[in-house]
Amino acid sequence: MKFSTLASIFGAALALTIGVKAAFTRALPEDDRALFGAQAIALLRSAGFETRRQFHPSAFIVQGRRGDCRMMIAEYDPDGTFADLLTIFAAPVGSLRYAWRGRLLAEPPRASALSERLVRNQLRRFGAAPSRHPIAAVAASPTCMPERLDWSSIAALPR
């Protein structure tokens, strides 16, 4: 096969795939970070905590207090973009743990959460509406028992 024929076939296939993608994909809508905050507040209030929100340019933080127990919950990006900042915010409360898909973990689930986010984003571009499984960065004072909270309430969100 001649080079020019092969180049023409390749060019036509490339144009076809780009055209199909352009015709069927949509802009990726933003995740609803306020929904995560509302769910975190509801989780803490259902466990008897008084709550307050803190807004920072890079983080939406929920603080909770019940007696001498203090807790902080913030959404953690799977790629760890603001991990150092969340560690600083958590320092007065306690060390960070991570709640994902209803379980409390010692380390953030980076590879699995990143893979899931990539697949979810592609599905959303094609119009599907898969649930979002946010990672919650959780700090708790020594008198708290965060493992007793029902983390499943923030395990899956619509956006």
N, C-alpha and C positions, 0 to 999 in steps of 0.2 A: 504494500500500500504506500502510495506517495505521501510525503510529508505534508503537502498542502491539503490533501484529502483528510488525513488524520487531524490536522489543525482545525479544519472546518468542522469535523465531527465533534471534536473537543469543544470548540467555541459554541456550537449549537446546543450541546448538552449543558454547558455552563449557563448559557442564556435561559434555557428551559428551567433549570433548577432554581436560578435566582428569581425568575418570573413566578414560579409556583410558590416559593417562599414569600415573595412580596404580596402575592394575591391572598394568601391564607393566614398570614401572621398579623398580629396586632401589637400596638405599643404595650409595653409591660406596665400594668398599673402598680402604683405604690402600695406597699404593705401598710396596714392600718396599725401603726404603733400605739395610738391612743387606745385601741381595743385591748392590746396586751396590758397596758397600764390599768385599764378598768377591771380586767380579769384578775390582775395581781391584787388590786385593792379589795375586790370581792373575796378573794381567797383569804387574805389576812383578816378582813372583817368577820368572815364566817368562823374564824378561829378566835374571835374576841379581841383582836388588835384594834387600837386606834391608828388611823393611817393619815399620811399626808404625802403629797406628790412634790417632787422637785424636778424642774425642767432645766436641762443644760443643753447647749447647742448639739452635743453629741450623745446625750443619754436622757431617757425618761426614767426617773428613779422613784420607786415607791418605798417609803419608810413606814415601819410599823412598830408599835410599842404596846406591850401587855405586861403590866407590872414592871419587873426588872429585866424582862426579855425585850431585846431590840432586834429588828430584822430589816434588811434591805433587799429589795428585788429590782433588778433591771434586766432589760433584754440584752442578750449577748449575741453579737454577730458571729456566725460560724467561722468566718475567716480571721477572727480575733482582732479586728481593726482597733477597737477601743479597750482591749483587755487591760492594758496598763492603767488607763484612766479609771476603769471600774474597780481595779484593785485599790487605787488611791481612795475612791469614794467609800469602799467597803472597809478600809483599815480601821476607822473608829468603832465599827460594829463587830467585825470578826473576819476570818478568812473566807474566801469564796468557795462555794460549791455550785453545782450546776444541775438544774432540773430540766430534763428533756423527755418528752413522750411519757410523762407521768412518773419518772424515776429520778431520784436524787443521786448525782454522780460526783466523784472527787475531781474529775477532769472534764473539760468540755468535749463533747463528741464531734470533733472537727471534721474528720474525713466523711463520716456517714451523714452528718448534717449538711456539709458542703455539697455532697453528691445529691442529696435529696433536694436541696435548694436549686441546683442546676436543672434537674429533671422537672421540678415544679415550675420553674420559670419558663422552660420550653413549652410545657403543657398550657400555661397561661397565655403565651403568645398565640397559641392556636385556639384560644377561646374557652379552654377548660377552666374549671374553678376548684382545683384541689386545695385541701386544707393546708394551712401553714402550721408547722411544728416549731414554735420558737424555743430558743434556749434561754432559760432564766438564770441569770447570775444571782446567787443567793448568799448573803452574808447574815450570820446570826450570832448573837452574843452567847457566851458560854451557858447561860441559864435556859436557852431556847432548845427546842427539839424539832428542828425543821423536818426531820424524817416523818413526823406525825401528821404533817399537813397533806391534804389531798392534792398533789401536784397535777393530777389528771385534769383539773379544772382549767389549767392554762396549757395543756399539752397539745391541743389542736384548735386553731382559730380559722375563721373563714377566709381571712386575707392576711 
